[in-house]
Amino acid sequence: MASENAVVIFSVSTCCMCHAIKRLFCGMGVNPTVYELDEDPNGNDLEEALIRLLGAASAVPVVFVGGKLVGAMDRVMASHINGSLVPLLKEAGALWL
């Protein structure tokens, strides 16, 4: 699922952190594919897999760019702040400017 689109966000529709991540990407002009785990019949299984992948207690939001795991909120924001997120997005074909 993560490699099918340039940017994939695994989210929960009622999560404020997920909302912030989605707004960040949309504000940059990126059109991410969003999987709302609370609206997906396999959402619990997906969330468990993401928790194992991250090694964390909570799994959302989780962002993949170009099929590669960027991480949860803290890593995405750190990448944005340090300037490494935009080059990743350009390399994945999600951002052209």
C-alpha positions in Angstrom: 0.0 0.0 0.0 2.8 2.4 0.9 4.6 2.0 -2.5 1.5 2.5 -4.7 1.5 6.3 -4.4 4.1 9.0 -4.0 2.9 10.0 -0.5 0.8 7.8 1.7 -0.5 8.7 5.1 -2.0 6.2 7.5 -4.4 8.2 9.7 -7.4 8.1 12.0 -10.1 10.5 11.0 -10.6 12.0 14.5 -6.9 12.4 15.4 -5.7 16.0 15.6 -2.1 15.0 14.8 -3.2 13.2 11.7 -5.2 16.3 10.7 -2.1 18.5 11.1 0.1 16.2 9.0 -2.6 16.1 6.2 -2.8 19.9 6.3 1.0 20.1 6.1 1.2 18.1 2.9 -1.9 19.7 1.3 -0.5 23.1 2.2 2.7 22.3 0.4 0.7 21.3 -2.7 1.1 17.6 -2.2 -1.9 15.3 -2.8 -1.3 12.4 -0.4 -3.2 9.1 -0.5 -4.8 8.8 3.0 -5.9 5.6 4.6 -8.2 6.3 7.5 -7.7 3.3 9.7 -10.9 3.9 11.7 -12.9 3.7 8.4 -11.2 0.7 7.0 -12.5 -2.8 7.8 -8.8 -4.0 8.1 -7.8 -0.9 10.0 -7.0 -2.6 13.3 -4.7 -5.1 11.5 -3.0 -2.3 9.6 -2.6 -0.3 12.8 -1.0 -3.2 14.6 1.4 -3.7 11.7 2.4 0.0 11.8 2.9 -0.2 15.5 5.3 -3.1 15.0 7.0 -1.3 12.1 7.6 1.8 14.2 8.2 0.1 17.5 6.0 2.6 19.1 2.9 2.6 21.3 0.9 4.6 18.8 0.9 4.3 15.1 -0.8 7.3 13.6 -0.1 9.4 11.7 2.5 7.4 9.7 3.9 8.8 6.5 5.6 7.0 3.6 7.2 9.0 0.8 8.3 7.2 -2.4 7.5 3.9 -0.7 9.9 4.6 2.1 8.9 5.1 5.7 9.4 8.7 6.9 7.9 8.0 10.2 5.3 9.4 12.6 4.5 13.0 13.5 7.9 13.8 15.2 10.0 12.5 12.3 7.9 14.1 9.6 8.0 17.5 11.4 11.8 17.2 12.0 12.3 16.4 8.3 10.2 19.4 7.4 12.0 21.8 9.8 15.5 20.6 8.8 14.7 20.9 5.1 15.0 17.3 4.1 11.3 16.7 3.4 11.0 18.8 0.2 13.8 16.9 -1.6 12.2 13.6 -0.6 8.9 14.8 -2.0 10.5 16.0 -5.3 12.4 12.7 -5.7 9.1 10.8 -5.2 7.4 12.9 -7.8 5.0 14.4 -5.3 6.2 17.9 -5.6 7.4 19.7 -8.7 8.3 23.2 -7.5 
